[in-house]
Amino acid sequence: MTASTERLRVLTAGILSLILLLGIARFAYTPLLPIMQNQAGLGVVAAGWLATINYVGYLCGAIIASQIGNMVLKDKLYRLGLIVAVLTTVGMGMTTNVWLWSLLRFFAGLSSAAGLLLASALIMNWLIRHDFRSELGIHFSGLGLGIAVCAIVVEILNHYFSWDQQWYILSALGVLILIPAWAWLPPPDTSSVTKGGGAMTDNPPSPMFLRIFMLAYFCAGIGYVVSATFIVAIVDALPGLAGKGAWVFMVLGLAAAPACMIWDLVARRTGDINALILAAILQIVGIMLPILSHSLLAALIGAVLFGGTFIGLVSLVLSMAGRYYPTRPAKMMGKMTISYGLAQIIAPLVVGWIAKGSGGYEEGLYLAAGAMVVAVGLLLWLRRI
């Protein structure tokens, strides 16, 4: 097998792992949320609680990933995550008990860390070791594709199947994806040199840089999670847009699919920090458009801007982290994701309670946009450093 063919297989395994571990196991909940509220009796507060529990699991996975230096163990946990993702997806259709749903969402979040952190670390390590560009844009296209796939599948299935049957069908799709995601990612090489003979050495940033970076990423987590979790319900609640939320979510996912590759190119020209600032500003516009103009066009443009930037931010940040620690990519990736994950735990719960009092999610979008403004300020500070 040629090096380019093997690279394609490895990157395809990573893309498929994200479609399963984040697209199906984690984000299928978003288009299914209003359906579960109508058919399974899921309340507004409980919906926010389930989202929060999912991110608690994700945070726990990030903490575990940040503490593991052994690449072989990371590989084993990645493969375990693939299995857990399928089991938690099928389990969602087997109960209407909120506590069991919570347990399933926790483990789904735990498995999603295997895709975002462990698979990313394994692939980053493989790319650097084989003297390829140390960028994760192609790998992270799987997240956008996963969102789009779930939105399309749910939109089609919703006309023919009940909420629980849709979870079962998504689980079957997950099994099909699991096979190549498992088989095409090779066991990790644990040597300290690349295939070309170059040494792999870590070059960590300063403590101040890391603290500001983590705080900015925390704000970005707030900006991301509100729209990512509630966008379907938000759009469906707007005047004249009932039933359009799933389509907006699909557009969001399609915009996210090529975004990481585009932001890799932007970062090469402008530098990583400048690319992050530009992405954050565009994301603010994407968050605010649906509530500034209650039209389908505004919602779709907002979805394109949001989908095209949130995953770009994640990709750029984790690629930077991997380059700081090429021998242990998950080390800084895990620290950054803990910061991002804390925001994802707090924000959905807060937005759920706000929505209960106000009857809508618009205030939550203002919260998300405000957090992104703070993130831009911190990134500007970071650029001066």
C-alpha positions as CSV (number, residue, x, y, z in Angstrom):
1,M,0.0,0.0,0.0
2,T,1.4,3.4,-0.9
3,A,1.8,6.1,1.7
4,S,-0.9,8.3,0.0
5,T,-3.3,5.4,0.0
6,E,-2.6,4.6,3.6
7,R,-3.1,8.3,4.5
8,L,-6.5,8.3,2.8
9,R,-7.6,5.2,4.7
10,V,-6.5,6.7,8.0
11,L,-8.2,10.0,7.4
12,T,-11.4,8.2,6.2
13,A,-11.4,6.1,9.4
14,G,-11.2,9.4,11.4
15,I,-14.0,11.0,9.4
16,L,-16.2,7.9,9.9
17,S,-15.4,7.8,13.6
18,L,-16.6,11.4,14.0
19,I,-19.8,10.6,12.0
20,L,-20.5,7.8,14.5
21,L,-19.1,9.2,17.8
22,L,-20.3,12.8,17.4
23,G,-22.8,12.8,14.6
24,I,-24.9,9.9,15.6
25,A,-24.2,9.2,19.2
26,R,-24.1,12.9,20.2
27,F,-25.8,15.2,17.7
28,A,-28.7,13.0,16.6
29,Y,-30.3,14.2,19.8
30,T,-30.6,17.8,18.3
31,P,-33.0,17.0,15.4
32,L,-34.8,14.4,17.5
33,L,-35.3,16.7,20.4
34,P,-38.6,18.4,19.2
35,I,-39.8,14.9,18.0
36,M,-39.2,13.4,21.5
37,Q,-40.9,16.4,23.1
38,N,-44.0,15.8,21.0
39,Q,-44.1,12.0,21.1
40,A,-42.2,10.9,24.2
41,G,-43.2,13.5,26.7
42,L,-39.8,15.1,27.0
43,G,-40.1,18.5,28.8
44,V,-38.1,21.7,28.2
45,V,-36.1,21.5,31.4
46,A,-35.5,17.8,31.0
47,A,-34.2,18.5,27.4
48,G,-31.7,20.9,28.7
49,W,-30.7,18.5,31.5
50,L,-30.1,15.7,29.0
51,A,-27.9,18.0,27.0
52,T,-25.9,19.0,30.1
53,I,-25.5,15.4,31.2
54,N,-24.2,14.6,27.7
55,Y,-21.5,17.3,28.1
56,V,-20.7,16.0,31.6
57,G,-19.8,12.7,30.0
58,Y,-17.8,14.5,27.3
59,L,-15.9,16.5,30.0
60,C,-15.1,13.3,31.8
61,G,-13.8,11.8,28.6
62,A,-11.7,14.9,28.1
63,I,-10.2,14.6,31.6
64,I,-9.4,11.0,31.0
65,A,-7.8,11.8,27.6
66,S,-5.7,14.6,29.1
67,Q,-4.2,12.2,31.7
68,I,-3.3,9.3,29.2
69,G,0.1,9.4,27.6
70,N,0.2,5.8,26.4
71,M,-0.8,5.8,22.7
72,V,-1.6,2.0,22.8
73,L,-4.1,2.7,25.6
74,K,-5.6,5.6,23.7
75,D,-6.1,3.2,20.7
76,K,-7.9,0.7,22.9
77,L,-10.2,3.4,24.4
78,Y,-10.9,4.7,20.9
79,R,-12.2,1.3,19.8
80,L,-14.2,0.9,23.1
81,G,-15.8,4.3,22.3
82,L,-17.0,3.1,19.0
83,I,-18.9,0.2,20.6
84,V,-20.3,2.4,23.4
85,A,-21.6,4.9,20.8
86,V,-23.7,2.3,19.1
87,L,-25.0,0.8,22.4
88,T,-26.0,4.2,23.8
89,T,-27.8,5.2,20.6
90,V,-29.9,2.0,20.5
91,G,-30.6,2.4,24.2
92,M,-32.2,5.9,23.7
93,G,-35.1,4.2,21.8
94,M,-35.7,1.6,24.5
95,T,-37.0,3.8,27.3
96,T,-38.9,7.0,28.2
97,N,-37.3,7.2,31.7
98,V,-35.4,10.5,32.1
99,W,-32.9,8.9,34.5
100,L,-32.1,6.1,32.0
101,W,-31.9,8.7,29.2
102,S,-29.5,10.7,31.4
103,L,-27.3,7.6,31.9
104,L,-27.2,6.9,28.2
105,R,-26.5,10.6,27.3
106,F,-23.6,10.5,29.8
107,F,-22.0,7.5,28.2
108,A,-22.7,8.9,24.7
109,G,-20.8,12.0,25.7
110,L,-18.0,9.9,27.1
111,S,-17.7,8.1,23.8
112,S,-17.7,11.3,21.8
113,A,-14.4,12.3,23.5
114,A,-13.0,9.2,21.9
115,G,-13.7,10.7,18.5
116,L,-12.8,14.3,19.1
117,L,-9.7,13.7,21.3
118,L,-8.4,10.2,21.1
119,A,-9.0,9.7,17.3
120,S,-7.7,13.2,16.7
121,A,-4.6,12.5,18.8
122,L,-4.0,9.1,17.1
123,I,-4.4,10.7,13.6
124,M,-2.3,13.8,14.4
125,N,0.4,11.5,15.7
126,W,0.2,9.3,12.6
127,L,0.4,12.4,10.3
128,I,3.4,13.9,12.0
129,R,5.1,10.5,12.2
130,H,4.7,9.9,8.5
131,D,5.8,13.5,7.6
132,F,2.4,14.7,6.4
133,R,1.0,18.1,7.2
134,S,0.0,18.2,10.9
135,E,-3.5,19.6,10.2
136,L,-6.8,18.0,11.1
137,G,-9.1,19.8,8.7
138,I,-9.9,16.7,6.7
139,H,-10.5,14.6,9.8
140,F,-12.8,17.2,11.3
141,S,-15.0,17.3,8.2
142,G,-16.5,14.2,9.8
143,L,-18.2,16.3,12.4
144,G,-20.0,18.4,9.9
145,L,-20.9,15.4,7.8
146,G,-22.2,13.6,10.9
147,I,-24.5,16.6,11.7
148,A,-25.7,16.7,8.1
149,V,-26.3,12.9,7.9
150,C,-28.3,12.9,11.1
151,A,-30.4,15.9,10.0
152,I,-31.1,14.3,6.6
153,V,-31.9,10.9,8.1
154,V,-34.2,12.2,10.8
155,E,-36.0,14.5,8.3
156,I,-36.7,11.5,6.0
157,L,-37.5,9.0,8.8
158,N,-39.8,11.3,10.6
159,H,-42.4,10.9,7.9
160,Y,-42.5,7.1,8.4
161,F,-41.2,6.1,11.8
162,S,-41.8,7.0,15.4
163,W,-39.1,8.6,17.6
164,D,-37.9,5.3,19.1
165,Q,-37.7,3.6,15.7
166,Q,-35.5,6.4,14.4
167,W,-33.0,5.8,17.2
168,Y,-32.9,2.1,16.2
169,I,-32.3,2.9,12.5
170,L,-29.5,5.4,13.4
171,S,-28.0,2.6,15.5
172,A,-28.0,0.2,12.6
173,L,-26.3,2.9,10.5
174,G,-23.8,3.3,13.3
175,V,-22.9,-0.4,13.1
176,L,-22.1,-0.1,9.4
177,I,-19.9,2.9,10.0
178,L,-18.1,1.3,12.9
179,I,-16.5,-1.5,10.8
180,P,-14.2,0.7,8.6
181,A,-13.7,3.2,11.4
182,W,-12.3,0.3,13.4
183,A,-10.4,-1.5,10.6
184,W,-8.7,1.4,8.8
185,L,-7.0,3.1,11.8
186,P,-3.8,1.2,12.3
187,P,-2.3,0.5,15.7
188,P,-0.1,3.4,16.9
189,D,3.6,3.5,16.4
190,T,5.3,4.3,19.8
191,S,8.8,5.2,18.5
192,S,10.3,8.7,19.1
193,V,11.2,9.5,15.5
194,T,9.3,10.1,12.3
195,K,9.5,7.7,9.3
196,G,12.0,10.2,7.8
197,G,14.2,9.9,10.9
198,G,13.3,13.3,12.4
199,A,13.0,13.6,16.2
200,M,9.6,14.3,17.7
201,T,9.9,16.8,20.5
202,D,7.3,18.7,22.5
203,N,7.3,22.6,22.5
204,P,4.7,23.7,25.0
205,P,3.4,27.3,25.2
206,S,3.9,29.6,28.2
207,P,1.6,29.2,31.2
208,M,0.0,32.7,30.6
209,F,-0.6,31.9,27.0
210,L,-2.3,28.6,28.0
211,R,-4.5,30.3,30.6
212,I,-5.8,33.0,28.3
213,F,-6.2,30.4,25.5
214,M,-8.3,28.1,27.8
215,L,-10.5,31.0,28.9
216,A,-11.1,32.1,25.3
217,Y,-12.0,28.5,24.4
218,F,-14.4,28.3,27.4
219,C,-16.3,31.3,25.9
220,A,-16.2,29.7,22.5
221,G,-17.8,26.6,24.2
222,I,-20.7,28.7,25.4
223,G,-21.1,30.3,21.9
224,Y,-21.1,26.9,20.3
225,V,-23.3,24.8,22.6
226,V,-26.5,26.9,22.7
227,S,-27.0,26.9,18.9
228,A,-25.7,23.4,18.4
229,T,-28.1,22.0,21.0
230,F,-31.2,24.1,20.6
231,I,-31.1,25.4,17.0
232,V,-33.9,23.0,15.7
233,A,-36.2,24.0,18.6
234,I,-35.3,27.7,18.2
235,V,-36.1,27.8,14.5
236,D,-39.3,25.7,14.8
237,A,-40.5,28.2,17.4
238,L,-40.0,31.2,15.2
239,P,-43.2,32.6,13.5
240,G,-43.8,30.9,10.2
241,L,-40.9,28.5,10.5
242,A,-42.4,25.5,12.2
243,G,-40.9,22.3,10.8
244,K,-38.0,24.1,9.2
245,G,-35.5,23.6,12.1
246,A,-34.3,20.2,10.8
247,W,-33.5,21.7,7.4
248,V,-31.6,24.5,9.1
249,F,-29.6,22.0,11.1
250,M,-28.9,20.0,7.9
251,V,-27.5,23.2,6.3
252,L,-25.4,23.8,9.4
253,G,-23.9,20.4,9.1
254,L,-23.2,20.7,5.3
255,A,-21.5,24.1,6.0
256,A,-19.4,22.5,8.7
257,A,-18.2,19.6,6.5
258,P,-15.6,21.5,4.4
259,A,-15.1,24.3,7.0
260,C,-12.0,22.8,8.7
261,M,-10.1,22.4,5.4
262,I,-11.0,26.0,4.5
263,W,-9.8,27.3,7.9
264,D,-6.6,25.4,7.6
265,L,-5.9,27.3,4.4
266,V,-6.9,30.6,6.1
267,A,-4.6,29.9,9.0
268,R,-1.6,29.3,6.6
269,R,-2.1,32.7,5.2
270,T,-3.0,34.7,8.3
271,G,-1.7,32.7,11.2
272,D,-3.6,30.6,13.7
273,I,-4.7,33.4,16.1
274,N,-5.9,35.7,13.3
275,A,-7.9,32.8,11.8
276,L,-9.5,32.2,15.2
277,I,-10.4,35.8,15.6
278,L,-12.0,36.0,12.1
279,A,-13.9,32.7,12.8
280,A,-15.2,34.0,16.1
281,I,-16.5,37.3,14.6
282,L,-18.4,35.4,11.8
283,Q,-19.8,33.0,14.4
284,I,-21.3,35.9,16.3
285,V,-23.1,37.1,13.2
286,G,-24.3,33.5,12.6
287,I,-25.7,33.2,16.1
288,M,-27.6,36.5,16.0
289,L,-29.1,36.3,12.5
290,P,-32.1,34.1,13.4
291,I,-33.4,36.4,16.1
292,L,-32.5,39.7,14.3
293,S,-34.6,38.6,11.3
294,H,-37.3,36.0,11.8
295,S,-37.0,34.7,8.2
296,L,-36.0,31.4,6.8
297,L,-33.3,33.1,4.7
298,A,-31.7,34.6,7.8
299,A,-31.9,31.3,9.6
300,L,-30.2,29.5,6.7
301,I,-27.4,32.2,6.4
302,G,-26.9,32.0,10.1
303,A,-26.6,28.3,9.9
304,V,-24.0,28.5,7.2
305,L,-22.0,31.1,9.2
306,F,-22.3,29.1,12.4
307,G,-21.6,25.7,10.9
308,G,-18.7,27.1,8.9
309,T,-17.0,28.6,12.0
310,F,-17.6,26.6,15.1
311,I,-15.9,23.4,13.9
312,G,-13.2,25.6,12.3
313,L,-12.5,27.0,15.8
314,V,-12.2,23.5,17.3
315,S,-10.0,22.2,14.4
316,L,-7.6,25.1,14.7
317,V,-7.3,24.9,18.5
318,L,-6.8,21.2,18.5
319,S,-4.3,21.3,15.6
320,M,-2.3,24.0,17.5
321,A,-2.4,21.8,20.7
322,G,-1.2,18.8,18.7
323,R,1.7,20.7,17.3
324,Y,2.8,21.9,20.8
325,Y,2.8,18.3,21.9
326,P,3.5,16.0,18.9
327,T,4.5,13.0,21.1
328,R,1.5,13.4,23.3
329,P,-1.2,15.2,21.3
330,A,-4.1,14.5,23.6
331,K,-2.3,16.2,26.5
332,M,-3.0,19.8,25.6
333,M,-6.1,18.7,23.5
334,G,-7.6,17.3,26.7
335,K,-6.8,20.5,28.7
336,M,-8.4,22.7,26.1
337,T,-11.4,20.5,25.8
338,I,-11.9,20.5,29.5
339,S,-12.3,24.2,29.3
340,Y,-14.6,23.9,26.3
341,G,-16.5,21.1,28.0
342,L,-17.2,23.0,31.2
343,A,-19.0,25.7,29.1
344,Q,-21.0,22.9,27.5
345,I,-22.2,21.6,30.8
346,I,-23.2,25.0,32.3
347,A,-24.8,26.7,29.3
348,P,-27.5,24.2,28.2
349,L,-28.7,23.9,31.8
350,V,-28.9,27.7,32.2
351,V,-30.6,28.1,28.8
352,G,-33.1,25.4,29.7
353,W,-34.1,27.3,32.9
354,I,-34.3,30.6,31.0
355,A,-36.4,29.0,28.3
356,K,-38.8,27.6,30.9
357,G,-39.3,31.1,32.3
358,S,-39.5,33.0,29.0
359,G,-41.1,30.3,26.9
360,G,-38.3,30.5,24.2
361,Y,-34.6,30.2,23.6
362,E,-33.9,33.7,22.2
363,E,-32.3,34.9,25.4
364,G,-29.9,31.9,25.2
365,L,-28.7,33.1,21.8
366,Y,-27.9,36.5,23.3
367,L,-25.9,34.7,26.0
368,A,-24.0,32.8,23.4
369,A,-23.2,35.8,21.3
370,G,-22.0,37.8,24.3
371,A,-19.7,34.9,25.3
372,M,-18.2,35.0,21.7
373,V,-17.6,38.8,22.0
374,V,-15.5,38.1,25.2
375,A,-13.7,35.3,23.3
376,V,-12.7,37.8,20.5
377,G,-11.3,40.2,23.1
378,L,-9.2,37.4,24.7
379,L,-7.9,36.2,21.3
380,L,-6.9,39.8,20.5
381,W,-5.0,39.8,23.9
382,L,-3.4,36.5,23.0
383,R,-2.2,37.9,19.7
384,R,-0.4,40.7,21.5
385,I,1.4,38.1,23.6
